[in-house]
Amino acid sequence: MDEFLDIPTLIVIGLAIFVLYRLRSVLGTRTGNERPPVERNRDAAQKPAKPGEDTVVQMRPQPAAPADDGDAERRARKLATEVEQFSRGNVAIAEGLKAIADADPAFGPKSFMEGAKQAYEMIVTAFAQGDRQTLKNLLEKDVYDGFERAIKDRETIGHTVDFTFVGLPKVEITEAELDKRNANVTIRFDAEVVQATRDKAGALIEGNADQVQTISDEWTFARNPKSRDPNWKLVATNQIA
């Protein structure tokens, strides 16, 4: 008995008990009430989407809670800095941006431009792919109808477009104004893309599938500042090159 309970044996037993205790504390124990992974995934899929988690690009931050005077001063300085940055010394653009911000305190030129860049990429990509649903969410009806006709004509003659969006090396506001009803901001996009149009047989008829090209557009986005809908929509397009 004394030989069985010698010091080395007791040390080994003690180490084994310690290791088992640590494993239990790290890995936990099963109670019989755990849900299988399939159930957990199904619950996650059924969870309702949060507001704004759709295909409409947010160009305006969600309204913030009332703030104190210090926060108001910081927001005013931030707005002034952004207006100066995005107007690029153009007095008319600066006045237009200020007027829009006065009518819609949640408006900020920087967040608007970030949203506009996302919208541009989504729209040109959706047009190339014939994705009508995405276009419908982002375009004013008259503009959508023009895009939809072009897609339909392309489909009728059997043309397809290979399209890759590369980037936006230059984006700038060219006009900003607040009319009696809407805030309107016109932006020039100089985009780098790879696009190639092919006929039914797959033969190249326009563009180049292996070369980046630059396209330039002027687009006008509009929104009623009094509307509860925070999203801007594309209301006019002008292809420059």
Beta strands, then each sheet from edge to edge (+ up, - down):
strand 1: 160-178
strand 2: 183-198
strand 3: 204-207
strand 4: 213-223
strand 5: 233-239
sheet 1: 1+ 2- 3+
sheet 2: 1+ 2- 4+ 5-
end
